[in-house]
Amino acid sequence: MSRPHRPRVQFAVCLFLAANPEESLWTTDIVAKFGGNPKHVGERLRYAIKQGYIAKRQDDEGYLPGRPRCVYSAGPELLRAIGRA
């Protein structure tokens, strides 16, 4: 399986969250739906997070010792763009 191109993953996640603004995606959900490596999801979504299209939060439970699991949802700019803000 080839590595997905960074903008493709960002675009796909933004489209999914725009269509489903009440949903959140775990890192593993993004990998299952759009491909890639879980270690690189944050890096691939960095620009969309920085611009406010995707919101990132960390789960307190964590799935690996010392490494919290990230949850991604529609950010304020995406919600504004779809008329939900």
C-alpha positions in Angstrom: 0.0 0.0 0.0 1.4 3.4 -0.9 1.7 6.2 1.5 -1.1 8.8 1.0 -0.2 12.2 -0.1 -0.4 14.7 2.8 -2.9 17.2 1.3 -5.2 14.3 0.2 -5.5 13.1 3.8 -6.1 16.7 5.1 -8.7 17.3 2.4 -10.4 13.9 3.0 -10.6 14.5 6.8 -11.9 18.0 6.3 -14.6 16.8 3.9 -15.6 14.0 6.3 -15.9 16.4 9.3 -17.8 19.0 7.2 -20.3 16.3 6.3 -20.4 15.0 9.9 -19.6 18.0 12.1 -20.8 16.2 15.3 -18.4 13.3 14.8 -14.9 12.9 16.1 -12.1 10.7 14.6 -9.5 8.9 16.6 -6.1 8.5 15.0 -6.9 4.9 14.3 -10.2 5.9 12.6 -8.3 8.3 10.2 -5.8 5.5 9.3 -8.7 3.0 8.7 -10.7 5.4 6.6 -8.0 7.3 4.7 -4.8 5.2 5.0 -1.4 6.0 6.3 0.6 5.4 9.4 -0.8 6.3 12.8 2.6 7.8 13.8 2.2 10.4 11.0 -1.5 11.5 11.3 -0.7 14.6 13.4 2.0 15.7 11.0 -0.3 15.2 8.0 -3.1 17.2 9.6 -0.8 19.9 11.0 -1.7 22.7 8.5 -5.4 22.1 8.8 -5.1 22.1 12.6 -3.0 25.3 12.6 -5.6 27.0 10.3 -8.5 26.0 12.6 -10.2 23.6 10.2 -9.5 20.6 12.4 -9.5 20.6 16.2 -7.1 18.2 18.0 -7.5 17.1 21.6 -5.7 14.4 23.6 -7.5 11.6 25.4 -6.4 11.3 29.0 -6.6 7.5 29.0 -4.0 7.0 26.2 -3.4 3.8 24.4 0.3 3.6 24.9 2.2 4.4 28.1 3.3 8.0 28.0 1.6 8.7 24.7 -1.9 10.0 24.7 -4.3 9.1 21.9 -5.5 12.0 19.8 -9.0 12.8 18.8 -9.8 15.1 15.8 -13.0 17.0 15.2 -14.3 19.9 13.1 -12.5 23.1 14.1 -13.9 26.6 14.4 -13.0 27.6 10.9 -14.6 24.5 9.4 -17.7 25.0 11.5 -17.9 28.7 10.4 -17.5 27.7 6.7 -20.4 25.2 6.9 -22.6 27.6 8.8 -22.5 25.8 12.1 -20.5 28.4 14.2 
